[in-house]
Amino acid sequence: MNKILLVDDDRELTSLLKELLEMEGFNVIVAHDGEQALDLLDDSIDLLLLDVMMPKKKWYRHIKSTSPDTPDACHYVDGARQ
């Protein structure tokens, strides 16, 4: 597993996570909304890290149902926002 698609509307968080994951040797692609994620998601993605609390739509359901290339390894992140 080497290529990660990181999807979150929090730009500071994605920047930090991208840097940390790249330090560990991962190739990280960032999307800041579900529409970008759908455009970037293909069979070369090994892991999808997705914030489930993004605005507009339930992207985790939409991506899983509309993209046959969704990787088998998906992790949906539900960050506690206060």
C-alpha positions, 0 to 999 in steps of 0.5 A: 500500500503506497498511494493514499487519497486524503479527503477533508475540507479542513485544509490545515489538517490535510496539510499536516496529515499529508506531510506526516504520511509522506514522511513515512513514505506514502504517496498522498493525494489530497482532495478538499471536497467529495467532487474532487475526490470522485475526480481523483479516485481511480484503481491506483489508490490503495487507501481512501481516508475520508472525513464523513462530516464534509458539507453538501452530501454524504460523500462516503455513501456517494463515493462508494455507490458511484465509483467502482474503483473505490479501494477495498481499504477505506477508512471513514474519519468522523472528527469531533468538531466543536 
